[in-house]
Each structure stands twice: as C-alpha cells, then as structure tokens.
Amino acid sequence: MGEEKAATDLSRGMSVRDLADGAIVGGRVGEDEVILVRRGDTFHALGAHCTHYHGPLADGLVVGDTVRCPWHHACFSLRTGEAIGAPALDPVGCWRVERQGDTVYVREKLPEGRIRPQVPESVSVRWPASVVIVGGGAAGLAAAEMLRREGYDRPITMISADADPPCDRPNLSKEYLAGSAKEDWIPLRDADYYRDQKIELLLDTRVTAIDPSRKRLTLETGVSREFGALLLATGAQPVPLDIPGADPSRLHYLRTFADSKAIIARLASARRVAIVGASFIGLEVAASLRARELAVDVIAPEKQPMERILGPELAGYVRQLHEQHGVTFHLERTIAGMSGSTLTLSDGSRLDADFVVIGAGVRPAVSLAEQAGLETDHGVLVNEYLETSAPGIFAAGDIARWPDARTGDRMRVEHWVVAERQGQAVARNLLGRRERFADVPFFWSQHYDTVINYVGHAERWDAHTVDGDPHAQDCTVTYRRGGERLAVATIFRDRESLQVEVEMEHEAQPVR
C-alpha cells in the first residue's frame, strides 16, 4: 500500500499563483487542519471541518464571502468563521493570513469569540420588550440562539411540550437509532447554554391559548404570560393509525427523543419489527434497525417506495438497496388488523412483529394558531418575512406556509434545515432587519452508506431526467414542471448539489 500524502503545511507559505479566486486548499497549521481560501485579493484561513457533522469544507463551495459545507449545506463567513446558515450553529476557527510578495502564509490561530454587533440606540428601542417562542424544535432554538448572537439582551422564553430540550432530530432515525451515536450527542445545547445565555426553557409545558391583541398567552396551568413578540414553532405531529385489535404498547411513532429511546428500549427483547410507511423516515428507521440485526418488514400502499417524490429510477434503487440489506417489502398493502404479535395485511397475508413503527406522515400542529384567529391554510400563512396575519407574531418550521421567492407559490416543507434557517430569519426580522426568507429548501436522507441530497421543492412534477446511475451511487435527478426546474436530487455529487442551490437562489424573484 502507498503512503498517505502529507497535508500541505500552510504556515510554510503558498504561492498566490497556485490559488485561483474562489479556490479552497486544505492543509495544516501545526496540529490543526485548516483551509485557505482566496476571494479576490483577500485570503482567509478557517477550520477545515463543518461544526455540524464534521463535513470537509475543502470539498465545499465558496459563494460570495462565505464557504458552504458539501454535506448538509451549512454556511460560514470567510471573514469571521461565523455559522451564518444552518444546520451548523457554532463557528469555525480563524487563522491570521499574511502576504509577502507573491506568497501567503497562514500564521497563528485568532482568539475565539464573536464580537457582538454595535446596535444604535435608535434601532434597539424598536426591539420587542420580550420574545416568547412556542415550540422546542429546530426553528425555536435557532431563533433564540440567533437573537442572542445578534446582541438581543431582553427576556427570551422557550415553551416546549417535549420533556427533553431541543435535540438533533434527524439523528433520531439515523445514527442514534442505529446505535452509532451516543445519547449525549443528541441535545443541541447542554443545560449550561440556556443558563449562560439567559434563555428560559420551559419543558413539558403546553400553551392552551394565545390572545394576539393583548399579546398574552395562557399555559395549561392557567398561568398567563405576556410577550413583546411571539414565534410559533409548534412543528408537526405524526398521523395516528388505527390498527384494529392492536395492543397500543406495541405501536411506536418517531418524532421526539423519548420516542427514539422507547424504540431502542424494545430492542433487547425483539427480533422482528414491522414498519408502516415507506417514507424517508420509515426507511431510515428500517436501515437503522437492520444495523442492529433485527428482521424488518416494510408495509406501504404504493408500488415503489417514494416514487412520487423521487421518480421510478431513484425509488427503484432505494428499494433494491434496502432489499440487499435484508429488508422485506410488502407494497400495495396496508394493515387490516393485529392480534398479539401477528399482523394481518389487506391481502389476507400474515406476518409476525414484536412491535410496529408507524411512519404514515405528519400533520402541522396548527390548532393553537387557529384558536388565536391567525390565517391558516394547510399550515399557518406567513408573508415573506415569516410574519403571520397578526403583527408581532411569526411562524417558522413545519407549520409555516410561506411565499416561495422563486415561483411566488406558497409552500410548506417539513425539513430540518429549513426550520432552522426560518428560525434564524425570524430572529433577524424581530431585530428590524426586514429580510425576506428566500432560502432554497434542502434536506438529506441516509440509507446505510448512501446519502441522498435534495435541493428545491417539487410537490408536483411532470418530467424528470436522470444523469448518471443510482446503482453506481453517482447520479443527479432533476424534477421539472412545465419545463421549469423545481428540485434536484443527487447521490455522492455534493458539490453539484451546492451549485444547484446557488443557481436556484439567483432565480429568486425581485421584491415587489
């Protein structure tokens, strides 16, 4: 075997002629992995790995004065290292760069810590007296974190119906469920964070009513809370499935940290599991439980898993991938009933399962918004700034239905990265930025060693093209309607996925 090539020592200098504008060079400074980026006649040195899942920024894309991670599209400032676009929340380190003639040298690491922006008093007086966030998911935490990052020093309260603090929800059906991620990796922030940032976090607490005119909400305990501004980020709830004869203790849904832990607790005494629904989350659960060597049956009414979303070629590949790993599909069937551990399917066939995981979709949790008189239509309607029909009340995440900056059509998506970025956008708008939300939707789905990246949103499409071969784990699938490109799915073409995202951003309609 050949020896591994030593990383470039960036402290020894690099010729300017060897670094094109927008290029990224990976190397080392001492024991630290660092990237060197040229932007015009300016050079930047940053930590080499994304602070989300440690993605290699050297394989990323430089866009303006930022660099984007190839894995999950997090965005970092080249000047400060700040994580300005989710899913990363923490900054990467920065190193001092010195140019001598035609050579650039990466010197010492700069002190950590972001300088809070200096906000003129004329602006700060327009800040809300307090911010209350209803919901303990991605959007809620991202909003609270960005408010503090931007210098907001007034009361912030997060009210969550979950018993656990905000967690890395995508991991619940992936590495954590598979047993390859530790439990202490799952909370997005530890308890010290909320205390240090003076964010009041109320867990296992429900809001029962909102009075927009009086800017007051009521908790289930009867206690009232006033707010200067309100963010609704209540997320979505799994669609319940009625299975005749089923013992409720054998039925599991997967939405919260507690749900994932409950499934794991069943594994010690289980050998077979049935999954209802061949959705992304259902098949991610299938892959995770196969990693734990359980027998897995997937029951779904469609002919191919996710064909409506991915098209026949990619859907066929996903099915074959799971079958190669031992998953058995029972397609074009539903569950007619259950007795003990025996499931009866709609075609009369039977199979055994120690427990059932139901992934039959989710519904946006909009009842609180409806009770408050906010405008809703398959979600909470918001404008381009994510503000609802009631001034001072915003919505983000799975419940928000906003006007797409590219098409003008309203959309609502249930993607982790979108929820976080909407929370960040709401925070900036609460501080007077008036920035319209124009981010292109993005999500990823992992099945064994295959990751599907998906950019855009194609709820309905009438044509698609395939470049490459899914079975070779090297392809791009483009979805169109009326000739217009709506979305692109890729397998192991991470840089292309980033480039498509940037192109779609440039297609945003001008502000009217």
Disulfide bonds with the S-S distance in Angstrom:
none
